[in-house]
């Protein structure tokens, strides 16, 4: 509502002019027209519809934004051509969990290493080993492991059965040609890692 002259004082006239010419047009411009980011300015010669620029957030190259559950890969700010990679629960910074065939569960403590080139991170599951008489020689194990880039060749996930183990990819750290890692790629984004492994059975 426009103010009408209620006093003849010069002070009030100046205040009324500021309200009518500056404050009200600004408040009108804040009214949404067609959704967030669209505003309207009412002018003496017509109406101006405009877009309000959205806030821009700087990109971060040293974290896996948007994922905060188990096996989150984070990268500390690189120093002297090296950086520290940590894999842990993104919510607490502590243990992560994996399940094999929906039954056997494994608690894995945070994993950390210093790298100076690209790296691939994965779970390595080694099934229980049995002797010829059927006795258990070694129990099943689960561990976080990595392979590092060599030259211009980035490593790939080992095939199942390599070294008697089976593998599940967690993510990658992509390193540029210089001394700074480019970014973290979080491949596992499903919370608890569901590791499916099926033993070949032969009945003679």
PLY file of the C-alpha trace (Angstrom):
ply
format ascii 1.0
element vertex 204
property float x
property float y
property float z
element edge 203
property int vertex1
property int vertex2
end_header
0.00 0.00 0.00
1.40 3.38 -0.99
1.77 5.89 1.80
-0.20 9.10 1.57
1.08 12.32 3.00
0.17 12.36 6.68
2.46 15.21 7.61
3.90 18.24 5.95
7.32 17.75 7.51
10.22 17.36 5.08
11.56 14.34 7.03
8.36 12.38 6.52
8.20 13.36 2.84
11.70 11.97 2.27
10.79 8.75 4.08
7.55 8.42 2.09
9.45 8.88 -1.16
11.96 6.18 -0.18
9.16 3.75 0.72
7.08 4.36 -2.42
9.97 4.55 -4.92
12.47 2.04 -3.50
11.10 -0.33 -0.86
7.74 -1.24 -2.41
9.19 -1.94 -5.90
11.82 -4.15 -4.28
9.22 -6.11 -2.28
7.12 -6.53 -5.43
10.16 -7.91 -7.24
10.45 -10.73 -4.69
7.08 -12.22 -5.59
7.44 -15.59 -7.38
5.65 -15.75 -10.73
6.25 -19.17 -12.28
8.21 -20.98 -9.60
11.48 -20.59 -7.73
13.98 -18.26 -9.36
11.42 -16.25 -11.38
10.63 -12.72 -10.22
8.50 -9.79 -11.41
9.31 -6.09 -11.44
6.39 -3.71 -11.90
7.53 -0.57 -13.71
5.65 2.58 -14.68
5.81 1.55 -18.34
5.02 -2.16 -17.85
6.01 -5.39 -16.09
9.45 -6.98 -16.27
9.80 -10.74 -15.66
13.32 -11.89 -14.81
15.26 -14.93 -13.66
17.23 -14.78 -10.43
20.63 -16.50 -10.74
20.97 -19.58 -8.55
23.76 -19.84 -6.05
26.81 -21.56 -7.49
28.78 -23.98 -5.34
32.41 -24.66 -6.09
33.16 -28.19 -7.25
35.21 -30.31 -4.86
37.71 -32.71 -6.39
38.78 -34.45 -3.18
35.60 -36.13 -1.95
32.76 -38.33 -3.09
29.89 -35.95 -2.47
26.33 -37.22 -2.16
27.13 -40.58 -0.53
27.54 -40.98 3.24
27.07 -44.65 3.98
29.41 -47.67 4.24
32.66 -47.83 2.23
32.69 -44.12 1.39
35.94 -43.11 -0.30
37.40 -39.76 0.74
40.60 -38.06 -0.32
42.56 -35.64 1.83
43.95 -32.49 0.25
47.07 -33.60 -1.67
50.48 -32.43 -0.50
53.86 -32.90 -2.22
52.35 -35.02 -4.99
50.68 -37.51 -2.63
47.27 -37.82 -1.01
45.72 -39.94 1.74
42.74 -42.09 0.77
40.34 -43.29 3.46
37.50 -45.81 3.11
35.06 -45.85 6.02
31.44 -45.36 7.00
30.61 -41.89 5.69
28.17 -41.25 8.54
30.46 -42.08 11.46
33.99 -42.48 10.05
34.15 -45.96 11.60
33.45 -49.56 10.51
31.70 -50.61 7.31
29.71 -53.81 6.76
29.51 -56.47 4.06
27.31 -59.55 3.74
28.07 -62.71 1.74
25.11 -64.51 0.18
22.74 -62.71 2.54
24.06 -64.59 5.58
27.69 -64.26 6.70
28.46 -60.71 7.79
31.83 -58.95 8.00
32.80 -55.81 9.93
35.61 -53.95 8.22
37.54 -51.19 10.03
38.49 -47.98 8.21
41.11 -48.43 5.50
43.73 -45.79 4.73
46.70 -45.46 2.41
48.84 -42.77 0.77
48.85 -42.72 -3.02
50.65 -40.71 -5.70
48.77 -42.06 -8.73
45.37 -43.44 -9.68
43.99 -46.37 -7.71
41.15 -48.90 -7.81
39.52 -49.97 -4.52
37.59 -53.18 -3.92
36.53 -55.84 -1.44
38.49 -59.07 -1.62
36.61 -62.12 -0.39
38.52 -65.38 0.09
36.18 -68.34 0.76
36.83 -71.00 3.37
39.57 -73.43 2.29
39.07 -77.15 2.89
41.62 -79.95 2.97
41.30 -83.27 1.10
39.53 -84.83 4.09
36.96 -82.01 4.28
38.52 -80.30 7.29
38.76 -76.50 7.27
42.27 -75.36 6.48
41.55 -71.62 6.66
38.40 -69.63 7.36
36.79 -67.16 4.96
38.13 -63.62 4.99
37.01 -60.23 3.68
39.32 -57.25 3.26
39.52 -53.87 1.52
42.29 -53.85 -1.05
43.61 -51.74 -3.91
45.48 -51.77 -7.20
47.48 -48.76 -8.34
47.82 -47.22 -11.77
50.99 -48.11 -13.64
52.07 -45.67 -16.33
49.08 -44.73 -18.45
47.21 -47.97 -17.75
44.47 -47.85 -15.12
43.92 -51.17 -13.26
40.76 -53.22 -13.66
38.90 -55.40 -11.17
40.45 -58.91 -11.01
38.38 -61.75 -12.40
36.60 -63.96 -9.88
38.84 -66.81 -8.74
42.10 -64.88 -9.23
44.41 -65.86 -6.36
41.52 -67.95 -5.02
39.47 -64.86 -4.18
36.42 -62.96 -5.45
36.10 -59.20 -5.83
33.61 -56.35 -5.47
34.45 -52.86 -6.75
34.09 -49.95 -4.31
35.44 -47.05 -6.33
38.37 -45.28 -7.94
40.66 -42.32 -7.48
41.35 -40.74 -10.86
44.71 -38.99 -11.04
45.58 -36.33 -13.58
48.85 -36.19 -15.48
50.19 -33.72 -12.90
50.66 -34.06 -9.17
47.01 -33.59 -8.20
44.24 -36.22 -8.17
41.31 -35.26 -10.36
38.42 -36.81 -8.46
36.97 -39.71 -6.48
34.49 -42.02 -8.23
32.23 -43.78 -5.72
31.11 -46.98 -7.47
29.54 -48.64 -4.42
26.55 -46.56 -3.28
24.28 -49.17 -1.70
25.13 -49.04 2.00
25.90 -52.58 3.21
27.86 -54.38 0.48
25.91 -57.44 -0.68
28.61 -59.83 -1.87
27.17 -62.70 -3.92
29.43 -65.73 -4.16
28.34 -69.24 -5.02
30.51 -72.30 -4.49
30.66 -74.93 -7.23
29.42 -78.24 -5.80
30.08 -81.69 -7.26
28.37 -84.80 -5.96
30.18 -87.96 -7.07
0 1
1 2
2 3
3 4
4 5
5 6
6 7
7 8
8 9
9 10
10 11
11 12
12 13
13 14
14 15
15 16
16 17
17 18
18 19
19 20
20 21
21 22
22 23
23 24
24 25
25 26
26 27
27 28
28 29
29 30
30 31
31 32
32 33
33 34
34 35
35 36
36 37
37 38
38 39
39 40
40 41
41 42
42 43
43 44
44 45
45 46
46 47
47 48
48 49
49 50
50 51
51 52
52 53
53 54
54 55
55 56
56 57
57 58
58 59
59 60
60 61
61 62
62 63
63 64
64 65
65 66
66 67
67 68
68 69
69 70
70 71
71 72
72 73
73 74
74 75
75 76
76 77
77 78
78 79
79 80
80 81
81 82
82 83
83 84
84 85
85 86
86 87
87 88
88 89
89 90
90 91
91 92
92 93
93 94
94 95
95 96
96 97
97 98
98 99
99 100
100 101
101 102
102 103
103 104
104 105
105 106
106 107
107 108
108 109
109 110
110 111
111 112
112 113
113 114
114 115
115 116
116 117
117 118
118 119
119 120
120 121
121 122
122 123
123 124
124 125
125 126
126 127
127 128
128 129
129 130
130 131
131 132
132 133
133 134
134 135
135 136
136 137
137 138
138 139
139 140
140 141
141 142
142 143
143 144
144 145
145 146
146 147
147 148
148 149
149 150
150 151
151 152
152 153
153 154
154 155
155 156
156 157
157 158
158 159
159 160
160 161
161 162
162 163
163 164
164 165
165 166
166 167
167 168
168 169
169 170
170 171
171 172
172 173
173 174
174 175
175 176
176 177
177 178
178 179
179 180
180 181
181 182
182 183
183 184
184 185
185 186
186 187
187 188
188 189
189 190
190 191
191 192
192 193
193 194
194 195
195 196
196 197
197 198
198 199
199 200
200 201
201 202
202 203
